Amino acid sequence: MGGWVMVLVWVIAQFMFSVYWTFGQLRMILVTWDSSSYAMPLGPLYGMLAWNIFQCVYFRSWLSLIFNVIWICCELVLILFTNRNLLRPDNPDFPSTAAWFKRCLIPISAIYFLIWVAFFLFAIPKFGEVILDLTGFCLSFCLSGAFILMLLSRWSSRQQCTDVIMWKLSFNLLIFLPLRSYKSSVLGLPFALLNLITCILDSAYCWALGRFDSKSTQSIESLSSPDAPVTTDEQSNSV
């Protein structure tokens, strides 16, 4: 009975995360479109694109196939908008002084994506489809670390989506217990440990993002508050 409960929790968590991650990617597309920079780091984004492509090749259900196709489309749009913004001269994260970076952006991105493709082409025949599960958790870990680095590099909450990371954290917490018995006892423990570390990173990111949000709100309120009345010497003498 306990095994069925864990399977049910796993399925519900996967479906909830799939739906919300779709809306999360659409949200990041809108943020990237309306800004001059990026909302998702390119490194994990290329890895997720390659992962979703191979998830479609080795799909386990039609529902997962549909979500993977949707995510591929969203990630392609995100990559297009992100590269467009990174090549702009007014990009706040990579200014015009980083000309070498902008010249090498497209070739480096293509090589990085091909490395991911080569990894899956080698690893899946050798280790089996379980490598997709392990890589999925590794990419989630890398994405959490990349979000933290993005926050530290900007030192503000600019163009970052709090709700996306909150639902990512909720999903990781929801599936933590079923991971101990997922697939096998050998693989369940590494999955659980990696997921636990990811939860810690997501929690730290949410806390730091909240601090930056509160500071920016306070600064906006202080700027928008009316100036205190100035008392001149004549006014003080007339009182």
C-alpha positions as CSV (number, residue, x, y, z in Angstrom):
1,M,0.0,0.0,0.0
2,G,2.8,2.4,0.9
3,G,4.4,1.8,-2.5
4,W,1.2,2.8,-4.3
5,V,1.0,5.9,-2.3
6,M,4.6,6.9,-3.2
7,V,3.9,6.2,-6.9
8,L,0.7,8.3,-6.7
9,V,2.6,11.2,-5.0
10,W,5.2,10.9,-7.7
11,V,2.7,11.1,-10.5
12,I,0.8,14.0,-9.0
13,A,4.0,15.9,-8.4
14,Q,5.2,15.3,-11.9
15,F,1.9,16.5,-13.4
16,M,1.7,19.6,-11.2
17,F,5.3,20.5,-11.9
18,S,4.9,19.9,-15.6
19,V,1.9,22.3,-15.8
20,Y,3.5,25.0,-13.7
21,W,6.9,24.7,-15.3
22,T,5.1,25.4,-18.6
23,F,3.6,28.6,-17.3
24,G,6.9,29.4,-15.7
25,Q,8.7,29.2,-19.0
26,L,6.1,31.3,-20.6
27,R,6.6,33.8,-17.8
28,M,10.3,33.9,-18.4
29,I,9.7,34.3,-22.1
30,L,7.7,37.4,-21.4
31,V,10.3,38.8,-19.0
32,T,13.1,38.2,-21.5
33,W,11.0,39.8,-24.3
34,D,10.3,42.9,-22.3
35,S,13.9,43.4,-21.0
36,S,17.4,43.9,-22.3
37,S,18.9,40.9,-20.6
38,Y,17.9,37.3,-19.6
39,A,15.7,35.6,-17.1
40,M,17.2,32.1,-17.3
41,P,20.9,31.4,-17.6
42,L,22.0,30.0,-21.0
43,G,24.1,27.2,-19.5
44,P,21.3,25.1,-17.9
45,L,19.0,26.2,-20.7
46,Y,21.0,24.4,-23.4
47,G,21.3,21.4,-21.2
48,M,17.5,21.3,-20.6
49,L,16.9,21.6,-24.4
50,A,19.1,18.6,-25.1
51,W,17.5,16.7,-22.2
52,N,14.0,17.3,-23.5
53,I,14.9,16.3,-27.0
54,F,16.1,12.9,-25.7
55,Q,13.1,12.7,-23.4
56,C,11.0,12.8,-26.5
57,V,13.1,10.1,-28.1
58,Y,12.7,7.8,-25.1
59,F,9.3,9.0,-24.0
60,R,7.4,6.8,-21.4
61,S,3.9,8.2,-21.9
62,W,2.1,10.4,-24.3
63,L,1.5,13.0,-21.6
64,S,5.2,13.4,-20.9
65,L,5.8,13.5,-24.6
66,I,3.4,16.4,-25.0
67,F,5.0,18.4,-22.2
68,N,8.5,17.7,-23.5
69,V,7.5,19.0,-26.9
70,I,6.0,22.1,-25.4
71,W,9.2,22.7,-23.3
72,I,11.4,22.3,-26.4
73,C,9.4,25.1,-28.1
74,C,9.6,27.3,-25.1
75,E,13.3,26.8,-24.6
76,L,14.0,27.5,-28.3
77,V,12.1,30.8,-27.9
78,L,14.0,31.6,-24.7
79,I,17.3,30.9,-26.4
80,L,16.4,33.1,-29.3
81,F,15.3,36.1,-27.1
82,T,18.2,35.6,-24.7
83,N,20.8,35.6,-27.4
84,R,19.2,38.6,-29.0
85,N,19.4,40.5,-25.6
86,L,22.9,39.4,-24.9
87,L,24.1,40.8,-28.2
88,R,22.4,44.2,-27.6
89,P,24.8,47.1,-26.9
90,D,22.6,48.3,-23.9
91,N,22.7,44.9,-22.2
92,P,23.3,45.7,-18.5
93,D,24.9,42.3,-17.7
94,F,27.4,42.2,-20.6
95,P,28.1,45.8,-21.7
96,S,29.7,46.9,-24.9
97,T,33.1,46.4,-23.3
98,A,32.7,42.6,-23.5
99,A,33.0,42.6,-27.3
100,W,34.9,39.3,-27.3
101,F,32.0,37.6,-25.5
102,K,29.5,38.8,-28.0
103,R,31.6,37.7,-30.9
104,C,32.0,34.2,-29.4
105,L,28.5,33.8,-28.0
106,I,26.9,31.9,-30.9
107,P,29.9,29.5,-31.6
108,I,30.4,28.8,-27.9
109,S,26.6,28.1,-27.4
110,A,26.6,25.7,-30.4
111,I,29.6,23.8,-29.1
112,Y,28.1,23.7,-25.6
113,F,24.8,22.3,-26.9
114,L,26.6,19.7,-29.1
115,I,28.5,18.5,-26.0
116,W,25.3,17.8,-24.2
117,V,24.0,15.9,-27.3
118,A,27.2,13.9,-27.5
119,F,26.9,13.1,-23.8
120,F,23.4,11.7,-24.1
121,L,24.4,9.8,-27.3
122,F,27.2,8.1,-25.4
123,A,25.6,7.7,-21.9
124,I,22.1,6.4,-22.8
125,P,23.4,3.2,-24.7
126,K,26.0,2.6,-22.0
127,F,24.0,3.2,-18.8
128,G,20.4,3.0,-20.0
129,E,17.5,5.4,-19.8
130,V,18.0,5.9,-16.1
131,I,20.8,8.4,-17.0
132,L,18.0,10.7,-18.2
133,D,16.5,10.7,-14.6
134,L,19.9,11.4,-13.1
135,T,20.7,14.1,-15.6
136,G,17.3,15.7,-14.9
137,F,18.1,16.1,-11.2
138,C,21.6,17.3,-12.1
139,L,20.1,20.0,-14.4
140,S,17.7,21.1,-11.6
141,F,20.7,21.4,-9.3
142,C,22.7,23.4,-11.9
143,L,19.7,25.6,-12.6
144,S,19.4,26.4,-8.9
145,G,23.1,27.3,-8.7
146,A,22.9,29.4,-11.9
147,F,19.9,31.4,-10.4
148,I,22.0,32.1,-7.3
149,L,25.0,33.2,-9.4
150,M,22.7,35.4,-11.5
151,L,21.3,37.1,-8.3
152,L,24.8,37.7,-7.0
153,S,26.2,39.0,-10.2
154,R,23.3,41.5,-10.5
155,W,23.1,42.2,-6.8
156,S,19.4,42.8,-7.3
157,S,16.1,41.0,-8.1
158,R,16.0,42.5,-11.5
159,Q,14.3,40.2,-14.1
160,Q,14.0,37.3,-11.7
161,C,10.7,35.4,-11.1
162,T,10.1,34.5,-7.5
163,D,7.1,32.3,-8.2
164,V,9.0,30.1,-10.6
165,I,11.7,29.2,-8.0
166,M,9.0,28.7,-5.3
167,W,7.1,26.1,-7.3
168,K,10.4,24.4,-8.2
169,L,11.2,24.2,-4.5
170,S,7.7,22.9,-3.7
171,F,8.1,20.1,-6.4
172,N,11.5,19.1,-5.0
173,L,10.2,18.9,-1.5
174,L,7.1,16.9,-2.6
175,I,9.1,14.2,-4.3
176,F,11.8,14.0,-1.6
177,L,10.3,11.0,0.2
178,P,9.4,8.9,-2.8
179,L,13.0,9.2,-4.1
180,R,14.3,6.9,-1.4
181,S,12.5,4.0,-3.1
182,Y,12.6,5.3,-6.7
183,K,13.9,2.8,-9.4
184,S,16.1,0.9,-6.9
185,S,17.7,1.3,-3.5
186,V,21.1,2.0,-5.2
187,L,19.8,4.9,-7.3
188,G,17.2,6.2,-4.8
189,L,19.7,7.5,-2.3
190,P,21.8,9.5,-4.8
191,F,18.6,11.0,-6.2
192,A,17.4,11.9,-2.7
193,L,20.7,13.5,-1.7
194,L,21.0,15.5,-4.9
195,N,17.4,16.6,-4.5
196,L,18.0,17.6,-0.9
197,I,21.0,19.8,-1.9
198,T,18.9,21.4,-4.6
199,C,16.2,22.2,-2.1
200,I,18.7,23.9,0.2
201,L,20.0,26.0,-2.8
202,D,16.4,26.9,-3.8
203,S,15.6,27.9,-0.2
204,A,18.7,30.1,0.0
205,Y,17.8,31.7,-3.3
206,C,14.2,32.4,-2.2
207,W,15.4,34.0,1.0
208,A,18.0,36.1,-0.8
209,L,15.6,37.1,-3.5
210,G,13.1,38.2,-0.8
211,R,15.7,40.3,0.9
212,F,16.6,42.1,-2.4
213,D,12.8,42.6,-3.1
214,S,12.2,44.2,0.3
215,K,15.2,46.5,-0.1
216,S,14.1,47.6,-3.6
217,T,10.6,48.2,-2.3
218,Q,11.9,50.3,0.6
219,S,14.0,52.4,-1.7
220,I,11.1,53.0,-4.1
221,E,8.9,54.0,-1.2
222,S,11.5,56.4,0.1
223,L,11.9,58.0,-3.3
224,S,8.2,58.3,-3.8
225,S,7.5,59.8,-0.3
226,P,6.8,63.5,-0.1
227,D,9.7,65.7,1.1
228,A,9.5,66.9,4.6
229,P,8.4,70.5,5.0
230,V,11.3,72.9,5.3
231,T,11.1,75.4,8.1
232,T,12.9,78.7,7.4
233,D,14.1,81.3,9.9
234,E,11.3,83.7,9.1
235,Q,8.7,81.0,9.6
236,S,10.1,80.0,13.0
237,N,10.2,83.6,14.2
238,S,6.6,84.2,13.2
239,V,5.4,81.3,15.2
